[in-house]
């Protein structure tokens, strides 16, 4: 049976540090927007805890700065959950929960970035469901850059981060989660996602270890 999957990589890198080599890696920043992260935003308004979201800004900022310093692309995913753009499955769940508010509507404060922002020239891809791969331009951009490994940071660990990394894994990308640079409004579900990644889907690594690996590899390449 022919392989028609179009996997991002046909090379098997057994060493986690080798998978993180700057020339094959991109950082994926997921949904760092006010509606997910800030007091007064959508998640706060439906009664969920947003306190951990602020705690990831500092390690994420350091991770992004380190990526830029060694030439690792930083790619941004944002949500826009206006109801006319959502799949029926998401609308049905929203109605079941009795939620009327619109999350990350275009042109609103809730749609704005929280804590971190793209630099000039960095790609930003909007999505209208939980997976970044629902926007075909996202994967096309990664493949054009020759990316094989995706380092994930952002929110929510168990929803959009997990949905995107699972699809990345299925499409052949190596997956790394920066453990201190992802957060969720529900602690036990955050931990469940990290456990699933460790078990079957990729690597879970503190952001400082990723930064050290990049610095060492960048110095060795000079």
N, C-alpha and C positions, 0 to 999 in steps of 0.2 A: 504493500500500500504506500503510495507516495506521500512524502511529508509536505503538506500544503499549509502549514501553520505560519510560515514566515517568521520564525523565531529571530529575536534580535541578535542572538549570538550563537555560533556553532562551536565555540571554544569552551571547554570545561575548566574553570578556574577553581581549584580546590582550596587554595589559600584565601581566607577572607580579605587579607590586606591586598592581595593581587586583584581581587574583584573591585576593590576601591581605588585602583589606580586612576589618577586624575584624567588621563586621556580617554577613559571609557565610562566615566561617571558623571551623573548630573544630580543636583539637589532638587527635590520636588517639594515646594512649599504649598501646603494644602489649606485653603479656607481661613487664612488669618485675617478675618474680617470682623468688624464691630458686632454684627448680629450674632456671631458665634462666641465672641470672646469678651465683650465689654459689658459692664453693668449697664442696664437699660436697653440692651439689645434683645434680639428675638429669643435666644436661649434663656437668658435671665428672665424674660417676660413669661415664659411658659413654666417657670418654677424650677429650672435646673441650675446647678452650681457652676458658676463660671470662674471661680477663684483660682483653679489650677491653670487656666489659660494664660494668665499674666505671668505665672512662674516659668513658663517656657520661653519667654521673649529673650531673656539674657543668653541662655545657651544657644538658642536659634540664631541670634544676632552674631555670636561668635562663629558659629558653623557657617553661616552665609558669608561672613567676611573672609574666613579661611578659604572657602570655595573660590571666591573671586580672586584671592591672592595667588592661587595656583592654577587658575584657568578652568576650574570646574564650572560648567554652566549652571545657573540658578534659574529654574523654571517654576512659574507661579500658576496655581490653579485657584480659581475663584468660583463661588456659587452664585447663581441667580435663580431663585425659586419662586418667580412669579407664576401663578397657577396656570396661565395659558401656555407656559413653556414646559410644564412638568408632564411626565408620563402619567397615564391614568392610575397606575399602581401607587404612585406617590400621593396623588390627590386623594385616593381612597383612604389611605392610611391617615392622612392629615384630617380628613373629615371624621374618621373613626375616633380620633383623639379630641375632636371638637376644637381644633385650632383654627382661628380666623386670620391671625396675623400673617403678613407676607415676609418671608425671610430674604434678605439681601436683594431687595428690589433695586433696579437700576436707578442711579442718580440720588440715592439716599445715603444718609450717614451710616446706616447698617451695612451697606455694601462696601464702605471704605475699608482700607487696610488697618489692621490693629497691630501696633508694636513694631512691625517691620514693613518695609516697602521695597518694591522693585527698583533697581538701578536702571538708568537709561539703557535701552537696548535689550533688556531681559524680557523674555517672552512671557505673556500672560494669557492663559486660556480659561474662558468661562465654561461652566458646565451647568446643566439643568437637571441632573440627577446626581447620585452619590459618587459615581466613578468619573475620574478625569478622562478616561478613555472614551467616554460617551461623546467627547468632542474629537472628531477624527484628526483635527489639525495637531492635537497634542502628540499623538504617537508619530505622526508624520514628521514633526519637528525633531523628536528624539532620534528617529532613524536617520534623518538627514545629517544629524550631528555625529552619527556613529556611536550612540550611547548604548551601553550594555548593562550598566548598573544604575539603579535608582536609589538614592538616599532620601528617605521620607522624613519630613517634619511637618508639624501643624496639627489641625483638629478636624473633626473629632476622631480620636484614635480608632474607635470601634465602628465608625460609620464611614465617612468619606476617605479617611486615610486607609482603613482596611479594605474598603471596596476597590480603591484604586490600586493598592499593592497586590491584592489577590489577582486582579486582572493583569497587572504587570507580570506577575509570576507565570500566569497562564500563557502569556504572549512571549515568554522566554527571557525576560529581563531578570537580572539578579536583583534581589530586594534586600535593602538594609534599612532598618528603622533606627533613627537617632533617639535612644530611649528617653532622654531627658528633654527632648524637644518636640514631643507629642503629648497631647492632653485630651481629656474627655470630661464631660459633665457627670459621668458615672464611673467611679473608680474601679469597681470590680470588672466592668466590661473593658475598660482600658487594659487592665492586667490580663484579661482573657485574650485580647488581641495579641499582646506581646508574647504570651505563651504559645499561641498558635503559630506566630511567625517563627519563634525559636524552634518549635517542633518540626515544622514542615515547609515553611514558605521562604525563609531567608535568615538574616542575621539581625540581632538586636544589640546595638553597640552604643555606649555613652558618646555624646558628641565630641568630648575632649579626645577620645581615642581615635575618632575619625580624623580630627584635625591633626593629631600627631602623625597618623599614617600618611596623610597627604603631605605634610611638611617633610617627612623623611624621604618619601618617594620623589618629591619635587627636587630636594637637594641632591639626591642620587642621580637624577637625570641631567644635572648641570654639567 
